[in-house]
Amino acid sequence: MYLQCFTSTIRKIINYDSYAKKAYYCVYFVINLIFYKGLIMFWLLQVKRKDGIAYFTL
């Protein structure tokens, strides 16, 4: 889902002629990327514990 969002945003950045729209979609892309990485980090910090040992699972 996020990959499709990123690729469509990159296509919009490339195809638009006006710099205002390119800048808008660049900012939009960066914000989504930060949010997506935040979700990944939150997911990785959900630790499964067994006998007091932390197991990071993907």
C-alpha positions in Angstrom: 0.0 0.0 0.0 2.7 2.5 1.0 4.8 1.4 -2.0 2.0 2.3 -4.4 1.6 5.6 -2.6 5.3 6.4 -2.9 5.5 5.5 -6.6 2.4 7.5 -7.5 3.8 10.5 -5.6 7.1 10.2 -7.4 5.3 10.1 -10.7 3.4 13.2 -9.8 6.6 15.0 -8.8 8.2 14.1 -12.2 5.1 14.9 -14.4 4.1 18.3 -13.0 5.4 21.3 -14.7 4.9 24.0 -12.0 7.5 24.1 -9.3 4.8 24.8 -6.6 3.2 21.4 -7.3 6.5 19.7 -7.4 7.5 21.2 -4.1 4.1 20.3 -2.5 4.5 16.6 -3.6 8.1 16.5 -2.4 7.1 17.7 1.0 4.2 15.2 1.0 6.5 12.4 0.0 9.0 13.2 2.8 6.3 13.4 5.4 4.9 10.1 4.4 8.4 8.5 4.4 9.0 9.8 7.9 5.6 8.5 9.1 6.2 5.2 7.4 9.7 4.8 9.0 8.1 5.8 12.3 5.6 3.0 11.9 8.4 0.5 11.1 10.4 1.6 14.2 7.3 1.3 16.4 6.7 -2.2 14.9 10.3 -3.3 15.6 10.1 -2.1 19.2 7.2 -4.4 19.8 9.3 -7.0 21.4 8.4 -10.7 21.9 9.9 -11.8 25.2 10.7 -15.3 26.2 12.4 -16.0 29.5 13.5 -12.4 29.9 15.2 -12.4 26.5 14.0 -10.0 23.9 13.5 -11.4 20.4 13.1 -8.8 17.6 11.0 -10.4 14.9 10.1 -9.2 11.4 
